[in-house]
């Protein structure tokens, strides 16, 4: 069985009937190119593929056109899906829910939004959940081949920028896998999307990386520097103030960092840490530009 099909079935297993059966019937259409499944209370279910968005008619057929006759997710469906993705123990996943997502087996992630419950100015829970966005994780072995051929030594630090769903996580996972056979790599997997560890064992192929699963990135960086003597630290979605401080500490200790960041985020602040000498821009899951830090600041 093809890996795309296995991952597709794994991802939709958290959904409830009749949606799960309908998506299984359309496996041939969706399995190779699906990226997201969005459920909104009393609104048509949408399936985002690489370049198209589909809705599902009441007869179970995918269509690019949306109307009131499309398959919808009612509130009970949303509640059932949330309980399923939390393994029927919502309380045990409370920390993740308060962050707006739940990580699933295989590295898939369910984004959640609804009404915030605030405690001392921070979100402590989400109630009346109105939308669930199931993001399908993929391994694309070899997607970093071209970049590594042109940039074999990444010890100057690399920042990979791109919009959401541009392929940053997939790209950095393959970088980690390939680099781990030449360098000592500490992989910081705070959200479980890179290695997708279950019982301490990575479900994704990350080679010979030492994986820090669930740690805040700022904490894991410092622990890795002190205890694992890495050549390179690799992590996803960097940008908080604590993470920038940890980046500076890595630079002072001579440890290189390869990380991702949103293209419209605080890349200027990240670059001021002097932890990165190369910027890679991704667009539609392809490299659109590679620049030195000096060039990128001037651009």
DONUKE-83240 format. One record per residue (C-alpha): residue number from 1; residue in one letter; x, y, z. Coordinates in Angstrom, 1 decimal, padded with zeros to 4 digits, always signed. Layout:
! DONUKE-83240
@resi:NUM; resn:A; x:X; y:Y; z:Z
...
//
This chain:
! DONUKE-83240
@resi:1; resn:X; x:+000.0; y:+000.0; z:+000.0
@resi:2; resn:X; x:+001.3; y:+003.5; z:-000.9
@resi:3; resn:X; x:+002.5; y:+005.7; z:+001.9
@resi:4; resn:X; x:+000.1; y:+008.5; z:+000.8
@resi:5; resn:X; x:-002.8; y:+006.1; z:+001.3
@resi:6; resn:X; x:-001.6; y:+004.9; z:+004.6
@resi:7; resn:X; x:-001.3; y:+008.5; z:+005.9
@resi:8; resn:X; x:-004.6; y:+009.5; z:+004.5
@resi:9; resn:X; x:-006.4; y:+006.6; z:+006.2
@resi:10; resn:X; x:-004.5; y:+007.3; z:+009.5
@resi:11; resn:X; x:-005.5; y:+011.0; z:+009.4
@resi:12; resn:X; x:-009.2; y:+010.5; z:+008.7
@resi:13; resn:X; x:-009.5; y:+007.7; z:+011.3
@resi:14; resn:X; x:-010.2; y:+010.5; z:+013.9
@resi:15; resn:X; x:-013.3; y:+011.6; z:+012.1
@resi:16; resn:X; x:-016.8; y:+010.3; z:+012.7
@resi:17; resn:X; x:-019.5; y:+008.8; z:+010.4
@resi:18; resn:X; x:-020.7; y:+009.5; z:+007.8
@resi:19; resn:X; x:-017.8; y:+011.8; z:+007.0
@resi:20; resn:X; x:-015.1; y:+009.2; z:+007.5
@resi:21; resn:X; x:-016.9; y:+006.8; z:+005.1
@resi:22; resn:X; x:-017.4; y:+009.4; z:+002.5
@resi:23; resn:X; x:-013.7; y:+010.5; z:+002.6
@resi:24; resn:X; x:-012.7; y:+006.8; z:+002.4
@resi:25; resn:X; x:-014.9; y:+006.4; z:-000.7
@resi:26; resn:X; x:-013.0; y:+009.3; z:-002.3
@resi:27; resn:X; x:-009.5; y:+008.0; z:-001.4
@resi:28; resn:X; x:-008.4; y:+007.9; z:-005.0
@resi:29; resn:X; x:-009.3; y:+011.6; z:-005.5
@resi:30; resn:X; x:-007.8; y:+012.9; z:-002.2
@resi:31; resn:X; x:-005.0; y:+010.7; z:-000.9
@resi:32; resn:X; x:-002.1; y:+012.0; z:-002.9
@resi:33; resn:X; x:-002.8; y:+015.7; z:-002.7
@resi:34; resn:X; x:-004.9; y:+016.4; z:+000.4
@resi:35; resn:X; x:-003.5; y:+018.9; z:+002.9
@resi:36; resn:X; x:-006.4; y:+019.9; z:+005.1
@resi:37; resn:X; x:-010.0; y:+018.9; z:+006.1
@resi:38; resn:X; x:-012.0; y:+021.8; z:+007.6
@resi:39; resn:X; x:-015.1; y:+021.2; z:+009.7
@resi:40; resn:X; x:-017.2; y:+024.3; z:+010.7
@resi:41; resn:X; x:-020.5; y:+024.1; z:+012.7
@resi:42; resn:X; x:-023.4; y:+023.8; z:+010.3
@resi:43; resn:X; x:-021.3; y:+024.7; z:+007.3
@resi:44; resn:X; x:-020.1; y:+022.6; z:+004.4
@resi:45; resn:X; x:-017.1; y:+020.4; z:+005.0
@resi:46; resn:X; x:-014.2; y:+021.5; z:+002.8
@resi:47; resn:X; x:-011.2; y:+019.5; z:+001.7
@resi:48; resn:X; x:-008.1; y:+021.4; z:+000.7
@resi:49; resn:X; x:-005.8; y:+019.8; z:-001.8
@resi:50; resn:X; x:-002.5; y:+021.1; z:-003.1
@resi:51; resn:X; x:-004.1; y:+023.5; z:-005.6
@resi:52; resn:X; x:-007.8; y:+023.0; z:-005.3
@resi:53; resn:X; x:-010.5; y:+023.1; z:-002.6
@resi:54; resn:X; x:-013.4; y:+020.6; z:-002.7
@resi:55; resn:X; x:-016.8; y:+020.3; z:-001.1
@resi:56; resn:X; x:-018.7; y:+017.0; z:-000.8
@resi:57; resn:X; x:-022.3; y:+016.7; z:-002.1
@resi:58; resn:X; x:-025.0; y:+014.8; z:-000.2
@resi:59; resn:X; x:-024.4; y:+011.9; z:-002.6
@resi:60; resn:X; x:-020.7; y:+011.7; z:-001.5
@resi:61; resn:X; x:-019.2; y:+013.2; z:-004.6
@resi:62; resn:X; x:-016.4; y:+015.9; z:-004.5
@resi:63; resn:X; x:-017.1; y:+019.1; z:-006.2
@resi:64; resn:X; x:-015.4; y:+022.5; z:-006.5
@resi:65; resn:X; x:-018.8; y:+024.3; z:-006.0
@resi:66; resn:X; x:-020.3; y:+025.1; z:-002.7
@resi:67; resn:X; x:-024.0; y:+025.2; z:-002.0
@resi:68; resn:X; x:-026.5; y:+024.5; z:+000.9
@resi:69; resn:X; x:-026.8; y:+020.9; z:-000.3
@resi:70; resn:X; x:-023.2; y:+020.0; z:+000.6
@resi:71; resn:X; x:-022.3; y:+017.6; z:+003.4
@resi:72; resn:X; x:-022.2; y:+019.6; z:+006.6
@resi:73; resn:X; x:-020.7; y:+019.2; z:+010.1
@resi:74; resn:X; x:-023.3; y:+019.8; z:+012.9
@resi:75; resn:X; x:-022.3; y:+020.7; z:+016.5
@resi:76; resn:X; x:-022.6; y:+017.0; z:+017.6
@resi:77; resn:X; x:-020.2; y:+016.0; z:+014.8
@resi:78; resn:X; x:-017.7; y:+018.6; z:+015.9
@resi:79; resn:X; x:-017.9; y:+017.5; z:+019.6
@resi:80; resn:X; x:-017.5; y:+013.9; z:+018.6
@resi:81; resn:X; x:-014.4; y:+014.6; z:+016.5
@resi:82; resn:X; x:-012.9; y:+016.6; z:+019.3
@resi:83; resn:X; x:-013.4; y:+013.7; z:+021.8
@resi:84; resn:X; x:-011.9; y:+011.3; z:+019.2
@resi:85; resn:X; x:-008.8; y:+013.3; z:+018.6
@resi:86; resn:X; x:-008.3; y:+013.6; z:+022.3
@resi:87; resn:X; x:-008.6; y:+009.8; z:+022.8
@resi:88; resn:X; x:-011.8; y:+010.4; z:+024.7
@resi:89; resn:X; x:-009.9; y:+012.3; z:+027.4
@resi:90; resn:X; x:-010.2; y:+016.0; z:+026.7
@resi:91; resn:X; x:-008.8; y:+016.9; z:+030.1
@resi:92; resn:X; x:-005.5; y:+015.1; z:+029.3
@resi:93; resn:X; x:-005.0; y:+017.2; z:+026.2
@resi:94; resn:X; x:-006.0; y:+020.5; z:+027.9
@resi:95; resn:X; x:-002.6; y:+022.1; z:+027.5
@resi:96; resn:X; x:-002.6; y:+021.5; z:+023.7
@resi:97; resn:X; x:-006.2; y:+022.6; z:+023.4
@resi:98; resn:X; x:-005.4; y:+025.9; z:+025.1
@resi:99; resn:X; x:-002.7; y:+026.4; z:+022.5
@resi:100; resn:X; x:-005.3; y:+025.8; z:+019.7
@resi:101; resn:X; x:-004.2; y:+022.4; z:+018.4
@resi:102; resn:X; x:-004.0; y:+018.7; z:+019.2
@resi:103; resn:X; x:-001.2; y:+016.6; z:+017.7
@resi:104; resn:X; x:-002.3; y:+013.2; z:+016.4
@resi:105; resn:X; x:-000.5; y:+009.9; z:+015.9
@resi:106; resn:X; x:+001.6; y:+010.2; z:+012.7
@resi:107; resn:X; x:+002.3; y:+013.9; z:+013.1
@resi:108; resn:X; x:-001.1; y:+015.1; z:+011.8
@resi:109; resn:X; x:-002.5; y:+018.1; z:+013.7
@resi:110; resn:X; x:-006.0; y:+019.2; z:+014.5
@resi:111; resn:X; x:-006.3; y:+023.0; z:+014.8
@resi:112; resn:X; x:-009.2; y:+024.1; z:+017.0
@resi:113; resn:X; x:-011.0; y:+027.4; z:+017.4
@resi:114; resn:X; x:-014.0; y:+028.5; z:+019.4
@resi:115; resn:X; x:-014.6; y:+030.7; z:+022.5
@resi:116; resn:X; x:-011.6; y:+031.4; z:+024.7
@resi:117; resn:X; x:-011.7; y:+030.8; z:+028.4
@resi:118; resn:X; x:-009.3; y:+033.3; z:+029.9
@resi:119; resn:X; x:-007.3; y:+033.0; z:+033.2
@resi:120; resn:X; x:-005.0; y:+035.9; z:+034.2
@resi:121; resn:X; x:-005.1; y:+037.2; z:+030.7
@resi:122; resn:X; x:-004.0; y:+033.9; z:+029.0
@resi:123; resn:X; x:-006.1; y:+031.3; z:+027.2
@resi:124; resn:X; x:-006.6; y:+028.4; z:+029.6
@resi:125; resn:X; x:-009.2; y:+026.5; z:+027.6
@resi:126; resn:X; x:-011.4; y:+026.7; z:+024.5
@resi:127; resn:X; x:-015.2; y:+026.1; z:+024.8
@resi:128; resn:X; x:-018.0; y:+026.0; z:+022.3
@resi:129; resn:X; x:-015.6; y:+024.7; z:+019.6
@resi:130; resn:X; x:-016.8; y:+026.0; z:+016.2
@resi:131; resn:X; x:-014.1; y:+024.8; z:+013.8
@resi:132; resn:X; x:-011.7; y:+021.9; z:+013.5
@resi:133; resn:X; x:-008.9; y:+022.0; z:+010.9
@resi:134; resn:X; x:-007.3; y:+018.6; z:+010.3
@resi:135; resn:X; x:-003.9; y:+019.1; z:+008.8
@resi:136; resn:X; x:-002.5; y:+016.1; z:+007.0
@resi:137; resn:X; x:+001.3; y:+015.5; z:+007.7
@resi:138; resn:X; x:+003.4; y:+014.1; z:+004.9
@resi:139; resn:X; x:+006.9; y:+012.8; z:+004.6
@resi:140; resn:X; x:+008.6; y:+013.7; z:+001.3
@resi:141; resn:X; x:+011.9; y:+012.0; z:+001.4
@resi:142; resn:X; x:+014.4; y:+013.7; z:-000.8
@resi:143; resn:X; x:+012.6; y:+017.1; z:-001.0
@resi:144; resn:X; x:+015.7; y:+018.8; z:+000.5
@resi:145; resn:X; x:+018.1; y:+017.1; z:-002.0
@resi:146; resn:X; x:+018.5; y:+020.1; z:-004.3
@resi:147; resn:X; x:+019.1; y:+022.5; z:-001.5
@resi:148; resn:X; x:+021.8; y:+020.3; z:+000.1
@resi:149; resn:X; x:+023.6; y:+019.9; z:-003.1
@resi:150; resn:X; x:+024.0; y:+023.6; z:-003.4
@resi:151; resn:X; x:+024.5; y:+024.2; z:+000.4
@resi:152; resn:X; x:+026.2; y:+021.1; z:+001.9
@resi:153; resn:X; x:+027.5; y:+022.9; z:+005.0
@resi:154; resn:X; x:+024.7; y:+024.4; z:+007.1
@resi:155; resn:X; x:+026.8; y:+025.2; z:+010.1
@resi:156; resn:X; x:+026.3; y:+029.0; z:+009.5
@resi:157; resn:X; x:+022.7; y:+028.6; z:+010.4
@resi:158; resn:X; x:+019.7; y:+028.5; z:+008.1
@resi:159; resn:X; x:+016.3; y:+030.2; z:+008.5
@resi:160; resn:X; x:+013.5; y:+028.7; z:+006.3
@resi:161; resn:X; x:+010.6; y:+031.2; z:+005.7
@resi:162; resn:X; x:+007.2; y:+030.7; z:+004.1
@resi:163; resn:X; x:+003.5; y:+031.1; z:+004.5
@resi:164; resn:X; x:+001.4; y:+028.5; z:+006.3
@resi:165; resn:X; x:+001.1; y:+025.3; z:+004.2
@resi:166; resn:X; x:+004.1; y:+026.2; z:+002.1
@resi:167; resn:X; x:+005.9; y:+023.0; z:+003.1
@resi:168; resn:X; x:+008.3; y:+024.3; z:+005.8
@resi:169; resn:X; x:+007.8; y:+021.4; z:+008.2
@resi:170; resn:X; x:+008.1; y:+018.7; z:+005.4
@resi:171; resn:X; x:+011.3; y:+020.4; z:+004.2
@resi:172; resn:X; x:+012.9; y:+020.8; z:+007.6
@resi:173; resn:X; x:+012.1; y:+017.2; z:+008.5
@resi:174; resn:X; x:+013.9; y:+015.9; z:+005.4
@resi:175; resn:X; x:+016.8; y:+018.2; z:+006.2
@resi:176; resn:X; x:+017.0; y:+016.8; z:+009.7
@resi:177; resn:X; x:+016.9; y:+013.2; z:+008.4
@resi:178; resn:X; x:+019.7; y:+013.7; z:+005.8
@resi:179; resn:X; x:+022.0; y:+015.8; z:+008.0
@resi:180; resn:X; x:+021.7; y:+013.3; z:+010.9
@resi:181; resn:X; x:+024.0; y:+010.9; z:+009.1
@resi:182; resn:X; x:+026.8; y:+013.5; z:+008.8
@resi:183; resn:X; x:+026.3; y:+015.7; z:+012.0
@resi:184; resn:X; x:+025.1; y:+015.3; z:+015.5
@resi:185; resn:X; x:+021.5; y:+016.7; z:+015.3
@resi:186; resn:X; x:+019.2; y:+017.7; z:+018.1
@resi:187; resn:X; x:+015.6; y:+017.9; z:+016.8
@resi:188; resn:X; x:+013.3; y:+020.0; z:+018.8
@resi:189; resn:X; x:+009.7; y:+018.7; z:+018.2
@resi:190; resn:X; x:+007.6; y:+020.8; z:+020.5
@resi:191; resn:X; x:+004.3; y:+020.2; z:+018.7
@resi:192; resn:X; x:+004.9; y:+016.6; z:+017.6
@resi:193; resn:X; x:+004.9; y:+017.4; z:+013.9
@resi:194; resn:X; x:+008.5; y:+016.6; z:+013.0
@resi:195; resn:X; x:+009.3; y:+013.2; z:+014.5
@resi:196; resn:X; x:+005.7; y:+012.4; z:+015.8
@resi:197; resn:X; x:+007.0; y:+010.3; z:+018.7
@resi:198; resn:X; x:+004.7; y:+007.7; z:+020.2
@resi:199; resn:X; x:+006.0; y:+006.1; z:+023.3
@resi:200; resn:X; x:+009.4; y:+007.7; z:+022.6
@resi:201; resn:X; x:+009.7; y:+006.2; z:+019.2
@resi:202; resn:X; x:+009.5; y:+008.6; z:+016.1
@resi:203; resn:X; x:+006.7; y:+007.6; z:+013.7
@resi:204; resn:X; x:+008.4; y:+009.7; z:+011.0
@resi:205; resn:X; x:+011.8; y:+009.0; z:+009.5
@resi:206; resn:X; x:+014.2; y:+011.5; z:+011.2
@resi:207; resn:X; x:+017.3; y:+009.4; z:+010.8
@resi:208; resn:X; x:+019.7; y:+009.5; z:+013.7
@resi:209; resn:X; x:+018.4; y:+012.7; z:+015.3
@resi:210; resn:X; x:+018.2; y:+013.0; z:+019.1
@resi:211; resn:X; x:+014.6; y:+014.1; z:+019.5
@resi:212; resn:X; x:+013.3; y:+016.5; z:+022.2
@resi:213; resn:X; x:+009.5; y:+015.9; z:+022.2
@resi:214; resn:X; x:+007.1; y:+018.3; z:+023.8
@resi:215; resn:X; x:+009.7; y:+020.6; z:+025.3
@resi:216; resn:X; x:+009.3; y:+024.3; z:+024.9
@resi:217; resn:X; x:+011.9; y:+025.2; z:+022.2
@resi:218; resn:X; x:+013.7; y:+027.7; z:+024.4
@resi:219; resn:X; x:+014.2; y:+025.1; z:+027.1
@resi:220; resn:X; x:+015.1; y:+022.3; z:+024.7
@resi:221; resn:X; x:+017.8; y:+024.4; z:+023.0
@resi:222; resn:X; x:+019.6; y:+025.0; z:+026.2
@resi:223; resn:X; x:+019.3; y:+021.5; z:+027.4
@resi:224; resn:X; x:+020.6; y:+020.2; z:+024.1
@resi:225; resn:X; x:+023.6; y:+022.5; z:+024.2
@resi:226; resn:X; x:+024.5; y:+021.4; z:+027.7
@resi:227; resn:X; x:+023.9; y:+017.7; z:+027.4
@resi:228; resn:X; x:+023.9; y:+016.4; z:+023.8
@resi:229; resn:X; x:+026.8; y:+018.3; z:+022.3
@resi:230; resn:X; x:+025.0; y:+018.9; z:+019.0
@resi:231; resn:X; x:+026.6; y:+020.2; z:+015.8
@resi:232; resn:X; x:+023.2; y:+021.5; z:+014.7
@resi:233; resn:X; x:+019.9; y:+022.1; z:+016.4
@resi:234; resn:X; x:+016.8; y:+021.9; z:+014.2
@resi:235; resn:X; x:+013.4; y:+023.2; z:+015.1
@resi:236; resn:X; x:+010.1; y:+024.5; z:+013.6
@resi:237; resn:X; x:+008.3; y:+027.8; z:+013.9
@resi:238; resn:X; x:+010.7; y:+029.9; z:+016.0
@resi:239; resn:X; x:+010.1; y:+033.5; z:+017.1
@resi:240; resn:X; x:+009.2; y:+034.1; z:+020.7
@resi:241; resn:X; x:+011.3; y:+036.3; z:+022.9
@resi:242; resn:X; x:+012.6; y:+033.4; z:+025.0
@resi:243; resn:X; x:+013.5; y:+031.5; z:+021.8
@resi:244; resn:X; x:+015.4; y:+034.4; z:+020.5
@resi:245; resn:X; x:+017.4; y:+034.5; z:+023.7
@resi:246; resn:X; x:+018.1; y:+030.8; z:+023.4
@resi:247; resn:X; x:+019.2; y:+031.4; z:+019.8
@resi:248; resn:X; x:+021.8; y:+033.9; z:+020.9
@resi:249; resn:X; x:+023.1; y:+031.4; z:+023.5
@resi:250; resn:X; x:+023.4; y:+028.7; z:+020.8
@resi:251; resn:X; x:+025.5; y:+031.1; z:+018.7
@resi:252; resn:X; x:+027.7; y:+032.0; z:+021.7
@resi:253; resn:X; x:+028.3; y:+028.2; z:+022.2
@resi:254; resn:X; x:+029.1; y:+027.6; z:+018.6
@resi:255; resn:X; x:+026.0; y:+025.5; z:+017.9
@resi:256; resn:X; x:+024.3; y:+026.1; z:+014.6
@resi:257; resn:X; x:+020.5; y:+026.3; z:+014.2
@resi:258; resn:X; x:+018.3; y:+025.4; z:+011.3
@resi:259; resn:X; x:+014.7; y:+026.7; z:+011.9
@resi:260; resn:X; x:+011.5; y:+027.8; z:+010.2
@resi:261; resn:X; x:+009.6; y:+031.0; z:+010.6
@resi:262; resn:X; x:+006.5; y:+032.5; z:+009.0
@resi:263; resn:X; x:+007.4; y:+034.7; z:+006.0
@resi:264; resn:X; x:+005.3; y:+037.6; z:+007.4
@resi:265; resn:X; x:+006.5; y:+037.2; z:+011.0
@resi:266; resn:X; x:+009.3; y:+038.8; z:+013.0
@resi:267; resn:X; x:+012.1; y:+037.7; z:+010.7
@resi:268; resn:X; x:+014.0; y:+041.0; z:+011.3
@resi:269; resn:X; x:+014.2; y:+040.3; z:+015.1
@resi:270; resn:X; x:+015.2; y:+036.7; z:+014.4
@resi:271; resn:X; x:+018.0; y:+037.8; z:+012.1
@resi:272; resn:X; x:+019.3; y:+040.3; z:+014.6
@resi:273; resn:X; x:+020.4; y:+037.3; z:+016.8
@resi:274; resn:X; x:+023.1; y:+036.7; z:+014.1
@resi:275; resn:X; x:+022.3; y:+033.0; z:+014.3
@resi:276; resn:X; x:+021.6; y:+032.6; z:+010.6
@resi:277; resn:X; x:+023.7; y:+033.2; z:+007.5
@resi:278; resn:X; x:+021.3; y:+031.8; z:+004.9
@resi:279; resn:X; x:+017.6; y:+032.4; z:+004.3
@resi:280; resn:X; x:+015.5; y:+030.0; z:+002.3
@resi:281; resn:X; x:+012.0; y:+031.1; z:+001.0
@resi:282; resn:X; x:+009.4; y:+028.5; z:+000.2
@resi:283; resn:X; x:+006.3; y:+029.1; z:-001.9
@resi:284; resn:X; x:+003.8; y:+026.4; z:-002.9
@resi:285; resn:X; x:+006.1; y:+023.7; z:-001.5
@resi:286; resn:X; x:+009.0; y:+024.8; z:-003.6
@resi:287; resn:X; x:+012.1; y:+026.9; z:-003.0
@resi:288; resn:X; x:+011.5; y:+030.3; z:-004.4
@resi:289; resn:X; x:+014.7; y:+032.0; z:-003.3
@resi:290; resn:X; x:+017.9; y:+031.4; z:-001.3
@resi:291; resn:X; x:+019.7; y:+034.5; z:+000.0
@resi:292; resn:X; x:+022.5; y:+035.4; z:+002.3
@resi:293; resn:X; x:+021.5; y:+037.3; z:+005.4
@resi:294; resn:X; x:+023.1; y:+040.5; z:+004.0
@resi:295; resn:X; x:+021.1; y:+040.2; z:+000.8
@resi:296; resn:X; x:+017.9; y:+039.5; z:+002.5
@resi:297; resn:X; x:+018.2; y:+042.5; z:+004.8
@resi:298; resn:X; x:+018.8; y:+044.7; z:+001.8
@resi:299; resn:X; x:+015.9; y:+043.2; z:-000.1
//
